[in-house]
């Protein structure tokens, strides 16, 4: 009788020991799995945050960016003070110390501000090259899509209202495009192709975008380019 009791107690003890070991191993597995899940979640979160940061800050319009520039001071030719390079690769030039308005005012050096890297971000693809103006008194910069076709950005201190009237007098249609997030005028040729897009900085200051030909850039892509530039400079004057 005593032997049977000892034998039964031994079996019960063995079951408890084995069950405890199995429970411990399962707990360890669950803990390890939870740790891996947490690590994976954090990795996904970090990856998502980084992409969002690059897209928003580099392009200024929420689109994916080709280039992300370090935010830093950069030397400028013929300027004593450095410029400020933004993450989207636009370069702000030193402001006038006497100016009361603290807004950034776009200056005559278009190539220096609207860098090739910035324009690639706005266009969404690599550009062949940029060329500064051939005449120093003209405030423009030419951005080549390939060896021949290009779009030219030109800064003008002229009446935008007169530009609108002049184009309409030549039989061209003019309208404001709601996709471009700043004051603008889009001018169409008689055949319906876009001739020029004006980004209006003030009643007497604007930037015009002119393609080399109808083959240079499709109208939809042209509007997208202008909209992305406008998204980046809409607070400038």
N, C-alpha and C positions, 0 to 999 in steps of 0.2 A: 504493500500500500504506500509506504513511504517512498519507495523507488518510483512508483507511478507519479506521485506528487512532484518529486524533484524533476522528473523527466518533463512533465507538463510545464512546470515553471521555467525550465531551460528553454523550451520551445517558445514560450511567450516572450522571454527576454530577448531571444535571437530575433524574433519578428520585430520587436520594438527598435532594436539596434539597426537592423537593415532598413526599416522604414525611415528612421531618422537620417541615415546616410543618403538614402534616395531623395528625401525631402530637401536635404542640404544641397545636393547636387542640382536639383531642379531650381532651387532658389538662386544658386550661383549662375545657372544658365539664364534665368529670367533677368537677373541683374545685369549680366553681360549684354544680353540682347537689348535691354532698355538703354544701356550706356551707348551701344552702337547706334540705336535709333536717335538718341539725343544728339550724338555727334553728327550724324547724317543730316538731321534737321538744321543744326547750326551751320553746317557747310552749305546747305541749300540757301539758307537765309543770307549768309555772307555773300554768296555768289550772286544772289538776286539784288542785294543792296549795292554791290559794286557795279553791276550792269546798269542799274537805275541811275546811279551817280554819274557814270560816264555818259549815258545817253542824254540826261537832262543838262548837265553842266557843260559838256563839250560842244553840243550843237546849239544850245539856246532855244531849241524848239521841241525837245523831247524825242527827236529821232536818234537812231544809232549813229555813232560818230566814227570817222576814220582816224582822226587825229585828236589826241588829248595833250595839250601843251602844259608844261609846268607854269604855275602862276608865279610870276617873278618880274623884277625890274629888268629892263633891257636897254642897252645903249642905242641911241638914235643918231644918224648922221646929221650934222649941223644943229644939233640940240645939246644944250648944256645939261639939262635934266633928263633922266631916263624915262622911258615909256613904261607902261604897265601891260604885260602880256596876260591875257585871260586864258582860262582853261580851254575855251573854244578856239583859241589861237588868234583871236582879234587882238590888236595892239592899240591901247589908248595912249595918245600923245599928251605931253604935259599941258595943263590948262593955263589960261591967263590968270595971273594972280589978282588982277584988278576986276575980274568978272564976278559979279554978285551971284549970278545964276550958277548953281553947283552942278548942273547937268553936264554930261560930256558933249562937247561940240566937235563934230567931225571936221577934220582939217583937210588941207589940199592934197597931202600925200596919201592917195588912195591905196597904192600898192603896199605902203608901209603899214597901214591899218588893216586893210582887207587882205591879209596874207594868203599865199597859195594854200596853206594848210587850212585856214579858216574857210576859204571858198570851197575846198574839197569837202569839208564838213557840210556846208550848205547845199552843195550839188549832190552829195552822196556817192561820189566816185572820184577816182584820181584824175587830176588834170595833167595835160602835157607840159605846160609851163605858163608863166605870166610874163608880160612885157610892160615896162614902164612907158609913160608917154614919150613920143618922139620930139615933142615940143614942150619945153619946160613950163610955158604959161598955161598949158592945158592940164586940167586936174583929172586925169583918168588912169585906168589900169586895164590891160587886156588879158583875159584868161582863156587860154587855148584848150579846147577839148581834144584836138588832134593837131596835125601839122598845119591845117588850113583854117578850120572852123573855130570860132571863138565867141565870147560875149564880152562886151566892154562896159565897165562901170565908169560913169562920168559925173563928177560933182559940179553943179552949176549954181551960181547966185543970180537967178533970174526969176521972173514972175511965173509961177506954175499955172496961173489962170491964163496968161498969154500963150503958154505952151498948148494948153487945151484948145483955146480958140484957134491957134495957128494950124493945129492938126485937123480940126474939124473943117476949117476953111479949105484944106486940101482934099476934102472928101473922106477923111478917115473917121471911123467910129471910135469914141472914147467912152470908157466906163470905169467905175470903181469896182474892184474885185473883192468880195467879202472874205476870200480865203487868205488875203494878205493882211496881217494884223497891224497895219498902220495906214495913215492916209496915203492913197495911191491913185494913179490913173493908168489904165491899160489902154494902149492905142492899137487899133487894128487897121491893117491895110485893106485896100479895096477887095482883095481876094480872100479876106477873112483871117489871114495869118497875123500874129502879133508883131507889130513893128517896134514898139518900145514900151517899157514899163517905167513909170516914175514913182519913186519912193519919196514922199514929201516930208521934209524936215521942218519947213516953215513956209509961209506964203512966197518967200523969195529965196528959197534954198531947197534943192532936191538932188537926188541921185538918180540918174537914168541908167537903165540896163538895155543895151542894144545888141542883138545877135548879128553875126557877120552875114547870115543868110537864113532862109527858111529851113535849110538842111542842117543848120548848126545845132538846133535844139528843138524838140517837139514842144508845142504850145503848152501842153499839160505839165511837162517837166520844167518849162520856163516859168510858169506860174508857181510851181513848187519851189524853185530856186529863189524867186523873189519873196515868197512867203517865208522861207527859212531865214533869209537875210533880214527881212523886216522883223521877225521874231527876236532876232539877236540885237537889233539896233533901235527898236521902237521907242526906247527911252532917251535916245540921243537927239541932238539938235544940229 
